[in-house]
Amino acid sequence: MLANHFTLHAQDGAARTGELLTPHGIVRTPAFMPVGTAGAMKGIHWREIRDAGADIVLGNTYHLMLRPTAERIAVLGGLQKFTGWNGPMLTDSGGFQVMSLAKLRKVTEQGVTFSSHIDGNKYELTPERAIEIQRLLGSDIAMQLDECVRLPAERTDIERAMQLSIRWAERSKRVFETAPEGTMLFGIGQGGDIPELRRESARQLIEIGFHGYAIGGLAVGEPQEVMLAMIEEVAPLLPTDRPRYLMGVGTPEDILEAVARGIDMFDCVLPTRNGRHGHAFTRRGVINLRNARHADDPRPLDEESSWPSTRNYSRAYLHHLVKSDEALGAMLLSEINIAYYQYLMSGIREAVAAKSFEAYRAQTRENWSRGDIPPR
């Protein structure tokens, strides 16, 4: 059995709060990991990520292996030193990107061969190579290579990918056994939208044994109710003393509902991507700064926010920046969104610790209903 680096501090219903100890520091859970795909956050500086309250960020194996290459990053001291983040970092295995390159890749028992989206050169990514790359990057938490199937899909395709991912999980663990002390390997459960396959995937991953367990292959085209139903199938089966990571999720509402079902870790590009498209995540829901009604509105997004940019810039000014395609608009909204996500996670942790999560959940949802774009 792999060493445990996770401490569960409190539980309120299925919602949990705890700490994950990594070589680069402590991660408070539930945690949202901002996504720095190629070693950078789009439109936002690392110091703003840290100031907003993020303990951990995500880097992408696929993109970094292509450019600037994992070997170059290793020579330069690892991903933390290379980027200047100097905090805990999780690297995904590249499986999701491989799914998105369906026309450029071929999946076999050995691994995945694909053509680079940058220059068309051929590469092979195997479970062993994915772990080697993540070790060269110096990540605190590495992910096994898996095959993710976009939903909806045929049961035969979902089951084949799930079983292949289990075999790749076994290979990933074998090669990870010589990793530096304190670093972690997470297994990834698959099974699409089929409950019995989700349960079987979880059972086999637990039998193999990992530092943490991720639920993959969701938020890839299925309705929210299906995603939540799959979490309800899997989360109760996972070891209570290991962190649970829902990959690629999601909206604030998705996060709130997943926490209610026992999830500890999240990542998503939404805060920065939606910021670039003029959307601000706030206590009052999502505010679309492209709407003309904000053109003459002198109010800030949230006068009670502790984040300066949320409190100090008027909606009229943000609307002007967005409509004028000024880079500053995307930068401000990206930092505002990251800050809101971290504010949400902090509130969740405090509520779980105080045994008041359900009241916090209800109040948060009521507040969101006042925004331009209410929860779905």
C-alpha positions in Angstrom: 0.0 0.0 0.0 1.3 3.4 -0.9 1.9 5.9 1.9 -0.9 8.2 2.8 -0.3 12.0 2.5 -3.9 13.1 3.2 -5.5 14.1 6.5 -9.2 14.3 6.8 -10.1 17.0 9.3 -13.9 17.2 9.2 -16.9 15.8 7.5 -20.5 17.2 7.2 -22.7 14.7 5.5 -20.6 13.5 2.5 -18.8 16.9 2.2 -15.2 16.8 3.5 -12.3 19.1 4.4 -8.7 18.2 5.0 -5.1 18.7 4.0 -2.8 17.1 1.4 0.9 17.2 2.2 3.1 17.6 -0.9 6.9 18.2 -1.3 6.1 21.9 -2.1 3.6 22.6 0.6 0.1 21.8 2.0 -3.0 21.8 -0.1 -6.2 22.6 1.8 -9.2 20.6 0.5 -11.7 21.0 -1.1 -9.3 22.6 -3.5 -9.7 24.2 -6.9 -6.6 24.0 -9.1 -6.2 26.8 -11.7 -5.1 25.4 -15.0 -1.7 26.6 -16.3 -1.7 24.3 -19.4 1.7 25.2 -20.9 3.3 26.5 -17.7 1.4 29.7 -17.6 -2.1 31.0 -16.7 -3.7 32.8 -19.6 -3.9 36.5 -18.8 -3.0 36.3 -15.1 0.3 36.4 -13.1 1.4 33.7 -10.7 1.4 36.1 -7.8 -2.3 36.8 -8.4 -3.0 33.1 -8.3 -1.2 32.8 -5.0 -2.8 36.0 -3.6 -6.2 34.8 -4.5 -5.7 31.8 -2.2 -4.8 28.9 -4.5 -2.6 26.3 -2.9 -2.0 24.2 -6.0 -2.1 24.6 -9.8 -2.2 22.2 -12.8 0.3 21.7 -15.6 -0.3 19.7 -18.7 1.9 16.8 -19.7 0.8 16.7 -23.4 1.5 20.4 -24.1 4.8 20.6 -22.0 6.2 17.4 -23.6 5.9 19.1 -27.0 7.1 22.5 -26.0 9.5 23.3 -24.4 9.9 19.5 -23.7 10.1 17.8 -20.3 13.8 17.2 -20.7 14.5 20.9 -21.1 12.4 21.8 -18.1 14.2 19.2 -16.0 17.6 20.7 -16.9 16.3 24.1 -15.9 15.3 22.9 -12.5 11.8 21.5 -12.9 8.4 23.1 -13.5 8.2 25.0 -10.3 11.5 26.7 -10.8 11.0 27.1 -14.5 7.7 28.9 -14.0 8.3 30.7 -10.7 5.2 29.2 -9.1 7.2 27.4 -6.3 4.1 25.7 -4.9 2.4 22.4 -5.2 1.6 21.3 -8.7 -0.4 18.5 -10.2 0.3 17.4 -13.8 -2.3 15.5 -15.8 -1.2 12.6 -18.0 -2.3 13.9 -21.4 -5.2 11.5 -21.7 -7.8 14.2 -22.2 -5.8 16.0 -24.9 -5.3 12.6 -26.6 -9.1 12.3 -26.7 -9.5 15.7 -28.2 -7.0 14.8 -31.0 -9.2 11.9 -32.2 -8.3 12.6 -35.9 -4.6 12.7 -35.2 -4.0 9.7 -32.9 -4.1 5.9 -32.7 -4.8 4.0 -29.4 -3.2 0.6 -28.9 -2.5 -1.6 -25.9 1.0 -0.2 -25.8 -0.1 3.5 -25.7 -1.1 6.3 -28.0 0.6 7.5 -31.1 -0.3 11.0 -32.3 0.6 13.9 -34.5 1.6 17.1 -32.8 -0.9 19.9 -33.2 2.1 22.2 -33.4 4.2 20.8 -36.3 2.7 17.4 -37.2 5.6 15.4 -35.9 4.8 11.9 -34.6 5.0 11.0 -30.9 4.2 8.0 -28.7 2.8 8.4 -25.2 2.7 5.2 -23.1 1.9 4.8 -19.5 5.6 4.6 -18.7 6.5 7.6 -20.8 3.7 9.7 -19.2 5.1 9.0 -15.8 8.7 9.7 -17.0 7.6 13.1 -18.3 5.8 14.0 -15.1 8.9 13.0 -13.1 11.1 15.2 -15.4 8.6 18.1 -14.8 9.0 17.6 -11.1 5.3 17.4 -10.3 4.1 16.8 -6.8 1.1 14.8 -8.0 1.3 12.7 -11.2 -1.7 11.1 -13.0 -1.8 7.8 -14.7 -2.3 7.7 -18.5 -5.9 6.9 -19.3 -8.2 6.8 -22.3 -11.1 9.2 -22.0 -14.2 8.7 -24.2 -16.4 11.6 -25.1 -20.0 11.1 -24.2 -22.4 9.9 -25.5 -20.7 6.7 -26.6 -21.5 3.1 -27.2 -21.2 0.8 -24.2 -18.6 -1.4 -26.0 -16.4 1.7 -26.5 -16.8 2.9 -22.9 -16.0 -0.6 -21.5 -13.0 -1.1 -23.7 -11.5 2.3 -22.7 -12.2 1.6 -19.0 -10.5 -1.8 -19.1 -7.5 -0.4 -21.1 -7.2 2.5 -18.5 -7.0 -0.1 -15.7 -4.2 -2.0 -17.4 -2.4 1.3 -18.0 -3.0 2.1 -14.3 -1.1 -1.0 -13.3 1.8 -0.2 -15.6 1.8 3.4 -14.4 2.1 2.3 -10.8 5.0 -0.1 -11.5 7.1 2.6 -13.1 6.2 5.1 -10.4 7.6 3.0 -7.6 11.0 4.6 -8.0 9.6 8.2 -7.9 11.0 10.7 -5.4 9.8 10.4 -1.8 6.7 12.4 -1.1 5.4 12.7 -4.6 2.1 11.0 -5.4 0.4 9.1 -8.1 -3.4 9.2 -8.7 -5.4 6.5 -10.5 -8.2 7.6 -12.8 -11.5 5.9 -12.9 -13.4 5.6 -16.2 -16.7 4.0 -17.2 -18.6 6.8 -18.9 -22.3 7.1 -17.9 -22.7 3.4 -17.1 -23.0 2.8 -13.3 -21.7 -0.8 -13.2 -18.6 0.1 -15.2 -17.9 3.1 -12.9 -18.2 0.8 -9.9 -16.0 -1.9 -11.5 -13.3 0.7 -12.4 -13.2 2.0 -8.9 -13.0 -1.5 -7.4 -10.0 -2.4 -9.7 -8.2 0.9 -9.0 -8.6 0.4 -5.2 -7.2 -3.1 -5.6 -4.1 -1.7 -7.4 -3.7 1.1 -4.8 -2.9 4.7 -5.3 -2.2 7.9 -3.3 -5.4 9.4 -4.5 -8.3 8.6 -6.8 -9.6 10.7 -9.7 -13.0 10.4 -11.5 -12.3 11.0 -15.2 -14.4 11.0 -18.3 -17.0 13.4 -17.0 -18.0 16.9 -18.1 -17.3 15.7 -21.6 -20.8 16.1 -23.1 -23.2 14.5 -20.6 -25.9 16.5 -18.7 -25.0 17.7 -15.2 -27.5 15.2 -13.6 -25.6 12.3 -15.2 -22.3 13.6 -13.9 -23.6 13.9 -10.4 -25.2 10.4 -10.6 -21.8 8.9 -11.5 -20.2 10.7 -8.6 -22.8 9.2 -6.3 -22.0 5.8 -7.7 -18.2 6.1 -7.2 -17.4 8.4 -4.3 -18.8 6.2 -1.5 -16.6 3.3 -2.8 -13.4 5.2 -2.6 -11.1 5.0 0.5 -12.0 7.8 3.0 -8.3 8.4 3.8 -7.4 9.3 0.2 -8.2 12.4 -1.8 -10.8 12.3 -4.5 -10.4 14.4 -7.6 -13.1 15.2 -10.2 -11.2 16.0 -13.3 -12.0 19.0 -15.6 -14.9 20.3 -13.4 -16.2 22.9 -13.6 -18.8 25.6 -12.9 -19.2 26.9 -9.4 -22.5 25.0 -9.2 -20.8 21.8 -10.4 -18.2 22.2 -7.7 -20.7 22.9 -4.9 -22.8 19.8 -5.8 -19.7 17.6 -6.2 -18.4 18.6 -2.8 -21.8 17.7 -1.4 -21.1 14.2 -2.8 -17.7 13.8 -1.3 -15.2 15.3 -3.8 -12.0 17.0 -2.6 -10.2 18.4 -5.7 -11.2 20.1 -8.9 -9.6 21.8 -12.0 -11.1 23.7 -14.9 -10.2 26.4 -17.5 -13.5 28.1 -17.0 -12.3 31.0 -14.8 -9.8 32.3 -17.3 -11.5 31.1 -20.5 -14.9 32.7 -19.5 -13.0 35.8 -18.3 -11.6 36.2 -21.8 -15.2 36.1 -23.1 -16.5 38.8 -20.8 -18.0 36.7 -18.0 -17.4 37.5 -14.3 -18.1 34.9 -11.6 -19.3 36.6 -8.5 -21.3 36.0 -5.3 -24.3 37.1 -7.3 -23.8 34.6 -10.1 -22.3 35.1 -13.5 -22.4 38.6 -14.9 -22.0 39.0 -18.6 -20.1 42.3 -19.1 -20.9 42.3 -22.8 -24.5 43.2 -22.0 -25.3 46.8 -23.0 -27.1 47.4 -19.7 -23.7 47.6 -18.0 -22.5 50.5 -20.2 -23.6 53.2 -17.7 -23.5 51.2 -14.5 -21.0 52.8 -12.0 -21.3 50.0 -9.5 -18.5 47.5 -8.9 -19.2 43.8 -9.5 -19.3 43.3 -5.7 -18.8 46.1 -3.3 -18.3 43.7 -0.4 -15.6 41.6 -2.1 -12.2 41.4 -0.5 -10.6 41.1 -4.0 -9.5 44.6 -5.1 -10.4 44.3 -8.8 -13.8 43.0 -8.0 -14.5 45.9 -5.7 -12.7 48.8 -7.4 -13.6 48.7 -11.1 -17.0 49.8 -12.3 -19.2 47.5 -14.4 -19.2 50.4 -17.0 -15.4 50.3 -17.2 -15.2 46.5 -17.5 -18.0 46.6 -20.1 -15.9 49.2 -22.1 -12.8 47.0 -21.9 -14.6 43.9 -23.0 -16.4 45.6 -25.9 -13.2 47.3 -27.0 -11.3 43.9 -26.9 -8.7 45.5 -24.6 -6.3 42.9 -23.1 -6.8 44.4 -19.7 -10.5 43.4 -19.7 -9.6 39.7 -20.1 -6.8 40.1 -17.5 -9.0 41.7 -14.9 -11.9 39.3 -15.4 -9.6 36.3 -15.3 -8.1 37.3 -11.9 -11.6 38.2 -10.6 -12.8 34.8 -11.6 -9.9 32.9 -10.1 -10.3 35.0 -6.9 -14.0 34.1 -6.8 -13.3 30.4 -7.2 -10.8 30.5 -4.3 -13.3 32.5 -2.2 -15.9 29.7 -2.9 -13.5 27.0 -1.9 -12.6 28.8 1.3 -16.2 29.2 2.2 -16.9 25.6 1.6 -14.0 24.5 3.8 -15.1 26.8 6.6 -18.7 25.6 6.3 -17.7 21.9 6.4 -15.5 22.5 9.4 -18.4 24.3 11.2 -20.9 21.5 10.2 -23.0 24.1 8.4 -22.4 23.0 4.8 -26.0 22.6 3.8 -26.9 26.1 5.0 -23.9 27.5 3.1 -24.9 25.5 0.0 -28.5 26.9 0.1 -27.4 30.5 0.7 -24.8 30.3 -2.1 -27.3 29.1 -4.6 -29.8 31.8 -3.6 -27.1 34.4 -4.1 -26.2 33.1 -7.5 -29.8 33.5 -8.7 -29.3 37.3 -8.7 -26.7 37.2 -11.5 -27.2 37.6 -15.3 -26.8 33.9 -15.8 -28.4 31.9 -13.0 -27.3 28.3 -12.2 -28.5 25.8 -14.7 
